[in-house]
């Protein structure tokens, strides 16, 4: 009888341990990634940061810097977002967040975080494209699929973005 109890106890512990391991997020994107682009005409770096929290949620931030890795000067967007990564196909979406949109009365490209305004972005499509990781998984390239704005216009192909892991 003791032998059966011991075997049952070992089986229960093995099941509990294996279930706990499967609950961990498995996304290769977990962590913080940045796309940094130098804008000659502004003498500034435009930085898009994606901080992936788990297998479906990340925070998207757009900011400006005077140097590639220096502190942020100000922000254009901070939005909680969701994503789906199936194989190499990546799609994401956000609708609400904190925004700064330049206007003729307020032509600033960026503002301090405290001056971002709560808003809703009416995005007419879910961006989707292909992620290609480097062999060391420290960089990835995101190439968004071509999208059609209207039936009479050819599709618009945005240039690929390269992101590097910073955390």
C-alpha positions, 0 to 999 in steps of 0.5 A, spaced: 500 500 500 505 504 501 508 503 494 502 505 491 501 511 495 509 513 493 507 512 486 501 516 486 504 522 490 510 522 485 505 522 479 501 528 482 508 532 483 510 531 476 503 533 473 503 539 478 510 541 475 509 540 468 503 544 468 506 550 472 512 550 466 507 551 461 503 557 464 510 561 462 509 566 456 513 563 450 514 569 446 521 570 443 519 578 443 519 578 451 523 584 453 524 591 450 525 593 443 527 599 440 527 602 433 531 608 432 531 612 426 536 619 425 532 624 422 537 629 418 532 635 417 531 635 424 537 633 427 534 628 432 533 621 433 525 618 432 525 612 437 519 607 437 519 603 443 515 596 444 515 593 451 513 586 450 509 584 457 507 577 455 504 573 449 499 578 447 500 585 450 506 590 449 506 598 451 508 602 444 512 609 445 514 614 440 519 619 442 525 623 440 532 624 442 538 628 441 542 622 441 541 615 439 541 612 446 540 618 450 534 620 454 528 622 451 526 629 449 519 628 449 513 624 446 508 623 441 505 617 443 504 612 449 499 606 448 497 600 451 497 595 445 496 587 443 499 583 438 499 576 435 505 572 433 504 566 429 510 563 426 513 569 423 507 573 422 506 579 427 500 583 427 498 589 432 493 594 434 492 599 439 486 604 440 487 608 446 492 611 449 496 618 450 497 622 444 500 629 441 498 631 434 501 637 431 497 642 429 498 649 426 496 652 433 501 647 436 506 645 431 511 641 436 513 634 434 513 632 441 511 634 448 513 632 455 510 626 458 505 630 462 502 634 456 500 628 452 493 627 452 488 622 453 485 620 446 482 614 442 486 613 435 481 610 430 485 605 426 482 603 420 486 596 419 490 592 423 498 592 421 500 585 419 507 583 417 513 579 417 518 579 423 525 576 421 530 575 427 537 575 427 540 568 429 542 571 436 535 574 437 538 581 439 535 584 433 529 583 428 526 586 422 519 588 421 516 588 414 509 590 414 505 587 408 503 592 403 496 595 404 491 598 399 488 605 401 482 605 396 481 600 390 483 606 385 490 606 388 496 601 388 498 598 395 502 602 400 509 599 402 512 602 408 519 601 409 522 595 413 523 597 421 529 594 425 528 593 432 534 592 437 533 588 444 535 593 449 532 589 455 
